[in-house]
Amino acid sequence: MIRVRFAPSPTGYLHLGGLRVCLYNWLFAKKYKGKFILRIEDTDIKRKVEGATENLIQTLLKMGLDWDEGPYLIFKKGKFEIRQKGKYGPYIQSQRLKIYQKFAKELIEKGSAYYCFCSKNDLEKMRKEQILKKLPPMYDERCRKLTKDEIKKRLAKKIPYVIRLKVPEEGYIEFNDLIRGRVKFDFKNIDDQILLKSDGYPTYHLAVVIDDHLMKITHIIRGEEWLPSVPKHLLIYKSLNWKIPEFAHLPLILNPDRSKLSKRKSDVAVESYLKQGYLPEAILNFVALLGWNP
C-alpha cells in the first residue's frame, strides 16, 4: 500500500511551501488509495514554538486536508488537547527519543557511526581554520580515529559526546529521484553528520530515516532543499538493511527575483491569507498550479 507523510516542524505558522508539499502528498495518497500520515518533527527544541502544533493541525483542517494517521485535536474543558491515531505512533518525534537512541547505538556497533567528543570550542576553531584555508567547513574526523580504549576512557569519564555518521572516504552514491532522475553524490563532499546530539535528541537526518522506515513510508515527497541530505539518509538505510523508499524532491516556490520564498521578503503564512479573506479553495488552487498546470 502507498504510504506518504507530511512532517512539519512546530516552529511557527504553516508556510505556503509546506502547504504545497502537504497537498502533493495528500493528492498522491488519494489517487492510489493509500494512506496519508501527519508527523510532527519537534526535536529542534530551540526553534519550537508553543502552540504551533495545534495551529498547524487547525490550519490543515481549514484547508480540507485530512489524514489517516497522526496527531489530532479534541476540545476538552475549554481547551484543545492533542491525541493520536494510528498503529505506528507516537507520531510526535519528541515522544520517540528512546527509539532514536537505540538505533544510533546500533549504527555504532555496525561501524557506520562513531562517538565524537569535540567541544563547541574545538569545532569553532576547526571551522575558522578551514575558512582561512578556503576549505568548505566540514568535520575533520579527528574522533573517527580514536581507538576503542580511548573511547572507553572518555565514556567512563562521562565526557559529553555526539554520535556522527561515518561516511565512506572514497567513492560515490547515487539514487533515482522521481522528478530529477539519476542523482549522484561524491562521498568526499559529504560531511560526517551528527545523528544524535549530546542531549540525547536526534538530528533530522537520523529521526527522519527511522520514522519513515518504522511508519512504512513508501514515497518521500518533499522540497528540493532536502536533496543534498539524501546520501546521508541512504547510508543509514543501507547500514540497517532497510528497504529504501522512493524519493521525489519538489522544486521550491520562489520570490519574483528567483530567491527562495521566505518570511523575510514575503507574507508566507497560510493562516495570514485565510485571515485576509482568501478562500481555502483559492489558496489550494494557487499552490497546486505552481510548477504544474493542466
Backbone as CSV, one residue per row, in Angstrom:
resi,resn,N_x,N_y,N_z,CA_x,CA_y,CA_z,C_x,C_y,C_z
1,MET,0.834,-1.200,0.000,0.000,0.000,0.000,0.874,1.256,0.000
2,ILE,0.469,2.249,-0.787,1.160,3.541,-0.815,0.975,4.237,0.534
3,ARG,2.082,4.674,1.133,2.024,5.424,2.386,2.957,6.629,2.259
4,VAL,2.388,7.819,2.417,3.166,9.054,2.344,2.929,9.862,3.610
5,ARG,3.802,10.861,3.821,3.660,11.640,5.054,3.959,13.108,4.799
6,PHE,3.373,13.953,5.653,3.746,15.359,5.742,4.267,15.525,7.154
7,ALA,5.498,16.070,7.281,6.149,16.091,8.597,6.676,17.482,8.927
8,PRO,5.787,18.412,9.282,6.238,19.775,9.598,6.885,19.880,10.974
9,SER,7.687,20.922,11.138,8.257,21.246,12.448,7.409,22.353,13.065
10,PRO,7.104,22.275,14.357,6.252,23.287,15.001,7.045,24.538,15.384
11,THR,7.511,25.250,14.340,8.344,26.439,14.575,7.617,27.728,14.209
12,GLY,6.325,27.642,13.977,5.553,28.832,13.610,4.346,28.435,12.776
13,TYR,3.870,29.390,11.967,2.706,29.130,11.127,3.062,28.227,9.946
14,LEU,2.047,27.610,9.360,2.247,26.777,8.177,2.642,27.649,6.995
15,HIS,3.790,27.334,6.393,4.352,28.059,5.260,3.629,27.627,3.977
16,LEU,3.499,28.538,3.023,2.877,28.195,1.737,3.589,27.022,1.067
17,GLY,4.925,27.005,1.177,5.685,25.894,0.602,5.357,24.582,1.290
18,GLY,5.170,24.644,2.604,4.779,23.452,3.353,3.402,22.968,2.948
19,LEU,2.493,23.905,2.735,1.143,23.552,2.291,1.200,22.840,0.939
20,ARG,2.058,23.323,0.041,2.169,22.712,-1.285,2.700,21.282,-1.188
21,VAL,3.721,21.072,-0.355,4.255,19.717,-0.147,3.171,18.815,0.435
22,CYS,2.431,19.343,1.406,1.343,18.588,2.029,0.287,18.210,0.994
23,LEU,-0.094,19.166,0.163,-1.123,18.927,-0.852,-0.700,17.832,-1.823
24,TYR,0.559,17.869,-2.287,1.023,16.868,-3.249,1.041,15.472,-2.630
25,ASN,1.449,15.385,-1.366,1.410,14.097,-0.665,-0.032,13.611,-0.520
26,TRP,-0.919,14.507,-0.129,-2.339,14.180,0.083,-2.970,13.685,-1.224
27,LEU,-2.691,14.399,-2.311,-3.242,14.005,-3.616,-2.695,12.657,-4.068
28,PHE,-1.405,12.433,-3.846,-0.768,11.173,-4.242,-1.412,10.003,-3.501
29,ALA,-1.639,10.182,-2.193,-2.283,9.133,-1.394,-3.706,8.872,-1.872
30,LYS,-4.446,9.947,-2.163,-5.835,9.793,-2.616,-5.892,9.075,-3.971
31,LYS,-4.999,9.446,-4.869,-5.009,8.865,-6.221,-4.802,7.356,-6.167
32,TYR,-3.867,6.913,-5.304,-3.524,5.489,-5.267,-4.183,4.737,-4.111
33,LYS,-5.226,5.392,-3.506,-5.974,4.776,-2.399,-5.032,4.308,-1.284
34,GLY,-4.063,5.158,-0.989,-3.091,4.857,0.056,-3.407,5.572,1.354
35,LYS,-2.406,5.701,2.197,-2.559,6.354,3.500,-1.699,7.616,3.560
36,PHE,-2.268,8.667,4.136,-1.561,9.935,4.318,-1.351,10.144,5.808
37,ILE,-0.091,10.315,6.207,0.275,10.392,7.624,0.762,11.793,7.964
38,LEU,0.335,12.315,9.094,0.854,13.575,9.625,1.800,13.242,10.774
39,ARG,3.021,13.751,10.696,4.014,13.534,11.753,4.592,14.887,12.170
40,ILE,4.750,15.094,13.450,5.295,16.361,13.954,6.762,16.165,14.317
41,GLU,7.643,16.885,13.620,9.082,16.758,13.851,9.546,17.899,14.766
42,ASP,9.489,17.633,16.066,9.712,18.683,17.068,10.980,18.471,17.897
43,THR,12.023,17.906,17.289,13.236,17.626,18.068,14.196,18.812,18.124
44,ASP,13.932,19.869,17.357,14.750,21.085,17.447,14.135,21.974,18.533
45,ILE,14.542,21.706,19.768,13.924,22.342,20.937,14.046,23.869,20.899
46,LYS,15.190,24.368,20.430,15.433,25.824,20.435,14.468,26.574,19.535
47,ARG,14.017,25.938,18.445,13.155,26.617,17.478,11.665,26.312,17.683
48,LYS,11.370,25.414,18.601,9.976,25.008,18.826,9.163,26.171,19.399
49,VAL,7.976,26.383,18.832,7.087,27.475,19.267,5.871,26.877,19.964
50,GLU,5.589,27.364,21.149,4.444,26.872,21.930,3.146,27.117,21.164
51,GLY,2.332,26.082,21.037,1.041,26.198,20.361,1.106,26.018,18.852
52,ALA,2.326,25.868,18.299,2.452,25.758,16.840,1.863,24.461,16.302
53,THR,1.976,23.366,17.071,1.416,22.083,16.612,-0.097,22.194,16.477
54,GLU,-0.736,22.758,17.500,-2.186,22.930,17.460,-2.590,23.812,16.266
55,ASN,-1.819,24.875,16.029,-2.121,25.780,14.920,-1.970,25.081,13.566
56,LEU,-0.913,24.274,13.426,-0.699,23.520,12.179,-1.873,22.595,11.888
57,ILE,-2.311,21.876,12.929,-3.421,20.933,12.759,-4.689,21.666,12.336
58,GLN,-4.978,22.782,13.022,-6.184,23.548,12.705,-6.136,24.118,11.288
59,THR,-4.969,24.615,10.872,-4.835,25.201,9.531,-5.034,24.147,8.448
60,LEU,-4.445,22.970,8.634,-4.613,21.890,7.648,-6.085,21.505,7.513
61,LEU,-6.783,21.463,8.637,-8.207,21.107,8.601,-9.025,22.194,7.909
62,LYS,-8.664,23.465,8.132,-9.345,24.565,7.446,-9.151,24.460,5.931
63,MET,-7.980,23.925,5.541,-7.679,23.779,4.113,-8.296,22.516,3.522
64,GLY,-8.942,21.711,4.351,-9.611,20.500,3.869,-8.681,19.328,3.652
65,LEU,-7.484,19.389,4.230,-6.507,18.303,4.081,-6.512,17.444,5.340
66,ASP,-7.182,16.304,5.270,-7.282,15.410,6.425,-6.209,14.324,6.316
67,TRP,-6.030,13.542,7.377,-5.009,12.500,7.372,-5.539,11.238,8.038
68,ASP,-4.902,10.124,7.692,-5.346,8.821,8.181,-4.713,8.449,9.516
69,GLU,-3.476,8.901,9.739,-2.753,8.599,10.973,-2.020,9.846,11.442
70,GLY,-1.865,9.957,12.773,-1.120,11.086,13.315,-1.884,11.823,14.397
71,PRO,-1.346,12.951,14.861,-1.995,13.712,15.922,-3.247,14.437,15.442
72,TYR,-4.198,14.582,16.347,-5.402,15.356,16.065,-5.829,16.049,17.348
73,LEU,-6.777,16.964,17.237,-7.198,17.757,18.396,-8.595,17.357,18.859
74,ILE,-8.772,17.381,20.180,-10.122,17.323,20.748,-10.266,18.525,21.680
75,PHE,-11.488,19.035,21.780,-11.737,20.192,22.636,-12.291,19.688,23.957
76,LYS,-11.559,19.921,25.045,-11.950,19.393,26.344,-11.697,20.422,27.434
77,LYS,-12.706,20.661,28.250,-12.593,21.599,29.367,-12.066,22.968,28.940
78,GLY,-12.610,23.449,27.817,-12.292,24.798,27.364,-10.969,24.957,26.643
79,LYS,-10.294,23.846,26.322,-9.020,23.962,25.596,-8.802,22.737,24.705
80,PHE,-7.907,22.891,23.741,-7.587,21.785,22.835,-6.549,20.857,23.457
81,GLU,-6.767,19.559,23.259,-5.795,18.550,23.667,-5.372,17.751,22.436
82,ILE,-4.101,17.362,22.398,-3.587,16.586,21.271,-3.716,15.096,21.576
83,ARG,-4.383,14.375,20.695,-4.466,12.912,20.755,-3.820,12.361,19.474
84,GLN,-3.650,11.046,19.397,-3.033,10.449,18.223,-3.804,9.210,17.768
85,LYS,-3.793,8.982,16.457,-4.450,7.804,15.902,-3.484,7.105,14.944
86,GLY,-3.573,5.782,14.887,-2.691,5.006,14.019,-1.848,4.034,14.818
87,LYS,-1.415,2.937,14.188,-0.697,1.883,14.919,0.823,2.005,14.848
88,TYR,1.334,3.078,14.210,2.787,3.223,14.097,3.320,4.414,14.899
89,GLY,2.540,4.864,15.863,2.918,6.021,16.673,3.936,5.691,17.746
90,PRO,4.317,6.662,18.587,3.822,8.037,18.550,4.223,8.757,17.256
91,TYR,3.396,9.726,16.870,3.640,10.479,15.648,4.232,11.857,15.953
92,ILE,4.674,12.036,17.184,5.368,13.260,17.607,6.776,12.850,18.014
93,GLN,7.784,13.388,17.319,9.142,12.867,17.474,9.707,12.974,18.887
94,SER,9.359,14.004,19.624,9.903,14.153,20.980,9.442,13.033,21.905
95,GLN,8.439,12.257,21.474,7.962,11.118,22.258,8.625,9.806,21.823
96,ARG,9.622,9.909,20.932,10.248,8.711,20.356,11.765,8.659,20.622
97,LEU,12.244,9.397,21.620,13.688,9.546,21.836,14.412,8.222,22.062
98,LYS,13.813,7.311,22.825,14.474,6.033,23.112,14.663,5.207,21.841
99,ILE,13.739,5.354,20.898,13.846,4.637,19.623,15.073,5.124,18.863
100,TYR,15.250,6.459,18.791,16.386,7.019,18.061,17.707,6.644,18.730
101,GLN,17.733,6.702,20.051,18.958,6.374,20.790,19.362,4.914,20.561
102,LYS,18.375,4.039,20.513,18.629,2.609,20.280,19.296,2.390,18.919
103,PHE,18.751,3.010,17.880,19.302,2.790,16.544,20.638,3.519,16.346
104,ALA,20.841,4.625,17.058,22.138,5.310,16.983,23.240,4.399,17.517
105,LYS,22.964,3.716,18.634,23.936,2.776,19.199,24.149,1.585,18.256
106,GLU,23.081,1.156,17.581,23.199,0.046,16.638,24.105,0.430,15.468
107,LEU,24.009,1.680,15.017,24.870,2.145,13.930,26.340,2.151,14.360
108,ILE,26.594,2.483,15.633,27.962,2.430,16.152,28.469,0.988,16.147
109,GLU,27.625,0.083,16.626,28.003,-1.342,16.671,28.315,-1.895,15.281
110,LYS,27.610,-1.371,14.271,27.828,-1.836,12.903,29.020,-1.150,12.237
111,GLY,29.625,-0.183,12.938,30.750,0.545,12.360,30.341,1.626,11.387
112,SER,29.059,2.027,11.416,28.558,3.037,10.490,28.452,4.419,11.133
113,ALA,28.756,4.486,12.423,28.721,5.753,13.150,29.778,5.697,14.248
114,TYR,30.074,6.839,14.864,31.106,6.858,15.905,30.847,7.981,16.912
115,TYR,31.433,7.820,18.097,31.346,8.839,19.146,32.269,10.005,18.797
116,CYS,31.782,11.211,18.993,32.602,12.415,18.799,32.560,13.229,20.090
117,PHE,33.738,13.470,20.668,33.844,14.155,21.955,34.289,15.609,21.820
118,CYS,34.315,16.144,20.612,34.786,17.514,20.387,33.837,18.529,21.039
119,SER,34.419,19.534,21.672,33.620,20.589,22.300,33.213,21.630,21.259
120,LYS,32.326,22.524,21.649,31.916,23.605,20.745,33.109,24.464,20.361
121,ASN,34.023,24.699,21.326,35.220,25.498,21.041,36.117,24.803,20.021
122,ASP,36.253,23.476,20.149,37.046,22.703,19.186,36.482,22.868,17.781
123,LEU,35.177,22.739,17.676,34.519,22.801,16.372,34.589,24.200,15.767
124,GLU,34.458,25.222,16.623,34.533,26.600,16.140,35.945,26.916,15.632
125,LYS,36.955,26.461,16.375,38.350,26.659,15.958,38.622,25.943,14.633
126,MET,38.099,24.720,14.519,38.239,23.937,13.299,37.614,24.659,12.116
127,ARG,36.425,25.193,12.321,35.698,25.888,11.254,36.455,27.130,10.786
128,LYS,36.981,27.909,11.737,37.716,29.130,11.392,38.984,28.816,10.598
129,GLU,39.679,27.746,10.999,40.904,27.347,10.295,40.593,26.925,8.864
130,GLN,39.469,26.218,8.671,39.080,25.770,7.330,38.706,26.954,6.448
131,ILE,38.014,27.939,7.026,37.628,29.127,6.260,38.870,29.908,5.830
132,LEU,39.852,30.026,6.738,41.109,30.709,6.405,41.836,30.022,5.252
133,LYS,41.742,28.697,5.214,42.390,27.918,4.144,41.502,27.803,2.903
134,LYS,40.346,28.490,2.959,39.377,28.473,1.866,38.879,27.062,1.551
135,LEU,38.671,26.300,2.638,38.118,24.957,2.529,36.663,24.973,2.983
136,PRO,35.819,24.077,2.449,34.433,24.016,2.933,34.416,23.551,4.394
137,PRO,33.687,24.249,5.276,33.644,23.838,6.693,33.017,22.461,6.859
138,MET,33.852,21.497,7.261,33.398,20.124,7.492,34.136,19.575,8.701
139,TYR,33.531,18.591,9.352,34.209,17.959,10.482,35.457,17.236,9.975
140,ASP,36.594,17.398,10.680,37.867,16.838,10.192,38.110,15.381,10.610
141,GLU,37.101,14.761,11.212,37.116,13.313,11.511,38.124,12.913,12.597
142,ARG,38.544,13.853,13.430,39.572,13.519,14.430,39.101,12.435,15.410
143,CYS,37.820,12.465,15.798,37.319,11.448,16.744,37.070,10.108,16.058
144,ARG,37.012,10.126,14.762,36.849,8.895,13.996,38.089,7.996,14.142
145,LYS,39.217,8.619,14.494,40.486,7.896,14.585,40.780,7.385,15.996
146,LEU,39.887,7.647,16.948,40.110,7.193,18.326,40.079,5.671,18.416
147,THR,40.939,5.110,19.278,40.934,3.662,19.497,39.784,3.289,20.428
148,LYS,39.459,2.000,20.496,38.394,1.535,21.394,38.700,1.866,22.843
149,ASP,39.970,1.757,23.236,40.362,2.073,24.610,40.178,3.554,24.913
150,GLU,40.557,4.412,23.979,40.388,5.858,24.171,38.908,6.217,24.307
151,ILE,38.079,5.562,23.508,36.628,5.815,23.577,36.086,5.380,24.935
152,LYS,36.490,4.184,25.389,36.033,3.667,26.686,36.406,4.611,27.823
153,LYS,37.632,5.110,27.799,38.097,6.026,28.846,37.272,7.305,28.873
154,ARG,36.984,7.855,27.706,36.218,9.102,27.636,34.767,8.896,28.053
155,LEU,34.212,7.740,27.687,32.851,7.428,28.127,32.802,7.237,29.634
156,ALA,33.834,6.576,30.183,33.903,6.351,31.635,33.998,7.675,32.393
157,LYS,34.688,8.648,31.804,34.824,9.972,32.437,33.576,10.833,32.221
158,LYS,32.618,10.297,31.475,31.357,10.978,31.165,31.578,12.306,30.425
159,ILE,32.547,12.271,29.509,32.777,13.432,28.654,31.613,13.525,27.664
160,PRO,30.984,14.692,27.539,29.843,14.821,26.617,30.240,14.433,25.194
161,TYR,29.302,13.797,24.496,29.585,13.361,23.130,28.350,13.491,22.250
162,VAL,28.605,13.480,20.952,27.532,13.314,19.965,27.869,12.043,19.190
163,ILE,26.921,11.561,18.421,27.175,10.408,17.554,27.109,10.889,16.113
164,ARG,28.180,10.603,15.361,28.287,11.053,13.975,28.196,9.878,13.001
165,LEU,27.673,10.175,11.825,27.627,9.211,10.730,29.032,9.033,10.153
166,LYS,29.443,7.804,9.902,30.753,7.530,9.313,30.583,7.384,7.797
167,VAL,30.844,8.480,7.102,30.695,8.488,5.642,31.941,7.865,5.006
168,PRO,31.780,6.960,4.039,32.954,6.392,3.362,33.861,7.489,2.817
169,GLU,35.180,7.263,2.869,36.121,8.297,2.446,36.311,8.345,0.941
170,GLU,35.944,7.272,0.247,36.079,7.238,-1.208,34.808,6.695,-1.849
171,GLY,34.641,7.035,-3.119,33.506,6.503,-3.866,32.366,7.499,-3.981
172,TYR,31.222,6.993,-4.363,30.056,7.844,-4.555,28.789,7.037,-4.291
173,ILE,27.694,7.747,-4.218,26.395,7.095,-4.041,25.417,7.766,-4.995
174,GLU,24.516,6.998,-5.563,23.524,7.582,-6.457,22.155,6.946,-6.229
175,PHE,21.140,7.657,-6.644,19.774,7.158,-6.492,18.914,7.764,-7.581
176,ASN,17.714,7.231,-7.716,16.774,7.741,-8.712,15.719,8.602,-8.041
177,ASP,15.693,9.875,-8.419,14.656,10.773,-7.927,13.519,10.772,-8.951
178,LEU,12.286,10.628,-8.489,11.141,10.509,-9.398,10.920,11.766,-10.232
179,ILE,11.512,12.892,-9.793,11.379,14.144,-10.540,12.655,14.455,-11.326
180,ARG,13.800,14.301,-10.686,15.070,14.701,-11.290,15.791,13.594,-12.047
181,GLY,15.375,12.337,-11.862,16.080,11.225,-12.488,17.277,10.795,-11.648
182,ARG,18.359,10.274,-12.278,19.523,9.798,-11.552,20.289,10.980,-10.951
183,VAL,20.579,10.882,-9.653,21.347,11.917,-8.957,22.529,11.228,-8.286
184,LYS,23.713,11.825,-8.439,24.951,11.197,-7.958,25.691,12.150,-7.023
185,PHE,26.208,11.624,-5.908,26.963,12.420,-4.940,28.291,11.744,-4.638
186,ASP,29.361,12.527,-4.614,30.692,12.034,-4.261,30.848,12.074,-2.745
187,PHE,31.328,10.988,-2.140,31.460,10.920,-0.686,32.379,12.000,-0.118
188,LYS,33.375,12.440,-0.894,34.325,13.429,-0.367,33.659,14.781,-0.085
189,ASN,32.468,14.995,-0.637,31.736,16.248,-0.414,30.672,16.126,0.669
190,ILE,30.616,14.969,1.350,29.575,14.728,2.355,30.200,14.718,3.746
191,ASP,29.678,15.537,4.628,30.203,15.667,5.986,29.788,14.481,6.855
192,ASP,30.577,14.202,7.880,30.192,13.208,8.891,29.129,13.847,9.795
193,GLN,27.918,13.755,9.372,26.782,14.430,10.001,26.545,13.949,11.432
194,ILE,26.191,14.888,12.324,25.755,14.498,13.668,24.392,13.823,13.554
195,LEU,24.262,12.652,14.179,22.997,11.916,14.174,22.263,12.051,15.500
196,LEU,23.043,11.997,16.597,22.447,12.113,17.930,23.220,13.174,18.702
197,LYS,22.492,14.168,19.214,23.139,15.279,19.935,23.479,14.881,21.364
198,SER,24.253,15.708,22.029,24.723,15.403,23.386,23.582,15.365,24.401
199,ASP,22.448,15.998,24.082,21.290,15.970,24.990,20.397,14.755,24.760
200,GLY,20.821,13.850,23.856,20.033,12.645,23.587,18.976,12.811,22.514
201,TYR,18.861,14.034,21.974,17.891,14.280,20.897,18.528,13.985,19.543
202,PRO,17.766,13.424,18.612,18.317,13.146,17.287,18.333,14.402,16.435
203,THR,19.171,14.407,15.416,19.051,15.428,14.378,18.004,14.935,13.377
204,TYR,17.636,15.809,12.473,16.657,15.465,11.440,17.061,14.199,10.689
205,HIS,18.355,14.093,10.375,18.833,13.032,9.490,18.621,11.630,10.075
206,LEU,18.804,11.487,11.367,18.576,10.182,11.992,17.087,9.925,12.175
207,ALA,16.389,10.901,12.742,14.976,10.713,13.070,14.117,10.441,11.835
208,VAL,14.388,11.165,10.757,13.531,11.028,9.575,13.650,9.637,8.953
209,VAL,14.864,9.084,8.936,15.049,7.748,8.356,14.360,6.690,9.214
210,ILE,14.571,6.764,10.520,13.972,5.782,11.430,12.455,5.841,11.365
211,ASP,11.909,7.053,11.425,10.445,7.192,11.409,9.844,6.741,10.090
212,ASP,10.474,7.140,8.980,9.925,6.737,7.677,9.941,5.221,7.525
213,HIS,10.976,4.566,8.067,11.022,3.103,7.985,9.966,2.469,8.890
214,LEU,9.946,2.868,10.145,9.020,2.241,11.103,7.555,2.546,10.785
215,MET,7.312,3.685,10.142,5.941,4.043,9.766,5.590,3.553,8.362
216,LYS,6.523,2.758,7.780,6.303,2.083,6.485,5.981,3.060,5.349
217,ILE,6.693,4.189,5.329,6.507,5.175,4.267,7.108,4.630,2.969
218,THR,6.319,4.661,1.894,6.780,4.107,0.614,7.352,5.178,-0.312
219,HIS,6.845,6.411,-0.198,7.276,7.503,-1.069,7.526,8.757,-0.224
220,ILE,8.725,9.315,-0.362,9.065,10.545,0.362,8.988,11.702,-0.636
221,ILE,7.951,12.503,-0.484,7.731,13.651,-1.366,7.948,14.902,-0.534
222,ARG,9.019,15.653,-0.830,9.374,16.817,-0.011,10.070,17.855,-0.884
223,GLY,10.390,19.024,-0.294,11.037,20.102,-1.023,12.470,19.755,-1.404
224,GLU,12.947,20.358,-2.496,14.270,20.003,-3.005,15.417,20.505,-2.124
225,GLU,15.124,21.316,-1.099,16.200,21.713,-0.178,16.770,20.509,0.573
226,TRP,16.006,19.394,0.578,16.472,18.180,1.264,17.232,17.236,0.345
227,LEU,17.356,17.599,-0.923,18.054,16.728,-1.880,19.498,16.415,-1.447
228,PRO,20.301,17.400,-0.980,21.685,17.093,-0.571,21.775,16.170,0.646
229,SER,20.670,16.001,1.370,20.669,15.137,2.555,20.467,13.664,2.212
230,VAL,19.991,13.386,1.007,19.650,12.006,0.643,20.820,11.039,0.799
231,PRO,22.058,11.394,0.380,23.164,10.435,0.550,23.347,9.980,1.992
232,LYS,23.217,10.911,2.929,23.350,10.562,4.349,22.244,9.592,4.758
233,HIS,21.052,9.860,4.275,19.910,9.007,4.615,20.066,7.615,4.003
234,LEU,20.566,7.562,2.769,20.770,6.269,2.115,21.798,5.420,2.865
235,LEU,22.840,6.065,3.379,23.862,5.333,4.140,23.254,4.693,5.390
236,ILE,22.324,5.404,6.031,21.665,4.866,7.227,20.751,3.701,6.840
237,TYR,19.966,3.886,5.783,19.092,2.800,5.310,19.907,1.542,5.021
238,LYS,21.006,1.712,4.294,21.815,0.565,3.885,22.499,-0.104,5.077
239,SER,22.971,0.701,6.026,23.639,0.139,7.195,22.684,-0.711,8.029
240,LEU,21.430,-0.280,8.120,20.437,-1.003,8.915,19.696,-2.073,8.099
241,ASN,20.101,-2.227,6.824,19.483,-3.226,5.932,17.981,-3.011,5.771
242,TRP,17.607,-1.757,5.618,16.199,-1.401,5.452,15.899,-1.111,3.989
243,LYS,14.668,-1.381,3.597,14.225,-1.075,2.239,14.191,0.437,2.041
244,ILE,14.735,0.882,0.919,14.795,2.319,0.635,13.522,2.750,-0.089
245,PRO,12.834,3.775,0.428,11.609,4.242,-0.251,11.934,5.012,-1.528
246,GLU,10.922,5.352,-2.278,11.087,6.202,-3.464,11.198,7.653,-3.004
247,PHE,12.000,8.447,-3.737,12.167,9.864,-3.401,11.654,10.737,-4.536
248,ALA,11.012,11.838,-4.159,10.598,12.855,-5.136,10.798,14.216,-4.483
249,HIS,11.692,15.030,-5.049,12.000,16.340,-4.460,11.377,17.449,-5.311
250,LEU,10.403,18.126,-4.724,9.638,19.151,-5.426,10.429,20.459,-5.519
251,PRO,10.395,21.124,-6.671,11.024,22.449,-6.778,10.420,23.419,-5.763
252,LEU,11.225,24.366,-5.326,10.784,25.320,-4.312,9.930,26.428,-4.924
253,ILE,9.093,27.044,-4.090,8.367,28.243,-4.503,9.337,29.415,-4.376
254,LEU,9.393,30.267,-5.405,10.363,31.370,-5.417,9.676,32.734,-5.358
255,ASN,10.438,33.728,-4.893,10.022,35.120,-4.981,10.175,35.581,-6.431
256,PRO,9.614,36.741,-6.785,9.773,37.237,-8.167,11.235,37.386,-8.601
257,ASP,12.156,37.612,-7.638,13.571,37.757,-8.004,14.294,36.405,-8.057
258,ARG,13.545,35.308,-8.002,14.053,33.927,-8.101,14.712,33.436,-6.818
259,SER,14.657,34.222,-5.742,15.172,33.749,-4.458,14.109,32.895,-3.784
260,LYS,14.522,32.053,-2.822,13.584,31.171,-2.132,12.542,31.988,-1.368
261,LEU,11.283,31.604,-1.486,10.203,32.292,-0.781,10.431,32.198,0.720
262,SER,10.565,33.349,1.373,10.820,33.354,2.815,10.055,34.483,3.471
263,LYS,9.854,34.343,4.787,9.077,35.349,5.517,9.815,36.679,5.641
264,ARG,11.122,36.688,5.329,11.865,37.945,5.376,11.448,38.871,4.230
265,LYS,10.991,38.260,3.119,10.651,39.058,1.943,9.161,39.081,1.630
266,SER,8.441,38.065,2.078,7.046,37.920,1.660,6.169,37.467,2.825
267,ASP,4.865,37.600,2.615,3.901,37.042,3.552,3.701,35.589,3.150
268,VAL,4.214,34.647,3.956,4.228,33.244,3.525,3.336,32.336,4.370
269,ALA,2.688,32.876,5.412,1.880,32.047,6.302,0.488,31.812,5.717
270,VAL,0.087,30.562,5.641,-1.251,30.217,5.138,-2.313,30.886,5.997
271,GLU,-2.107,30.873,7.306,-3.076,31.475,8.237,-3.303,32.953,7.926
272,SER,-2.243,33.629,7.505,-2.344,35.059,7.187,-3.275,35.294,6.001
273,TYR,-3.182,34.457,4.973,-4.046,34.598,3.806,-5.498,34.286,4.145
274,LEU,-5.696,33.305,5.027,-7.060,32.991,5.460,-7.671,34.174,6.208
275,LYS,-6.869,34.829,7.057,-7.354,35.979,7.822,-7.682,37.159,6.912
276,GLN,-6.957,37.244,5.789,-7.212,38.337,4.832,-8.457,38.092,3.993
277,GLY,-9.046,36.879,4.122,-10.276,36.589,3.417,-10.135,35.707,2.195
278,TYR,-8.927,35.246,1.913,-8.762,34.327,0.787,-9.429,32.996,1.124
279,LEU,-10.152,32.437,0.175,-10.826,31.164,0.391,-9.808,30.018,0.377
280,PRO,-10.020,28.983,1.204,-9.122,27.819,1.172,-8.974,27.244,-0.237
281,GLU,-10.098,27.203,-0.984,-10.056,26.654,-2.343,-9.135,27.480,-3.247
282,ALA,-9.139,28.801,-3.055,-8.288,29.676,-3.879,-6.812,29.465,-3.554
283,ILE,-6.512,29.308,-2.281,-5.119,29.090,-1.867,-4.618,27.745,-2.384
284,LEU,-5.457,26.705,-2.258,-5.075,25.384,-2.757,-4.868,25.411,-4.271
285,ASN,-5.753,26.134,-4.986,-5.626,26.247,-6.432,-4.309,26.935,-6.800
286,PHE,-3.960,27.951,-6.031,-2.723,28.698,-6.271,-1.495,27.807,-6.108
287,VAL,-1.408,27.078,-4.991,-0.209,26.262,-4.764,-0.182,25.025,-5.665
288,ALA,-1.364,24.516,-6.040,-1.410,23.346,-6.924,-0.875,23.682,-8.310
289,LEU,-1.136,24.909,-8.774,-0.745,25.296,-10.127,0.685,25.837,-10.197
290,LEU,1.385,25.915,-9.083,2.786,26.325,-9.108,3.635,25.106,-9.490
291,GLY,4.242,25.149,-10.665,5.066,24.013,-11.097,4.272,22.935,-11.814
292,TRP,3.004,23.142,-11.967,2.154,22.178,-12.695,0.961,22.935,-13.252
293,ASN,0.520,22.610,-14.445,-0.709,23.212,-14.944,-1.403,22.253,-15.896
294,PRO,-2.694,22.417,-16.102,-3.457,21.483,-16.939,-3.167,21.661,-18.427
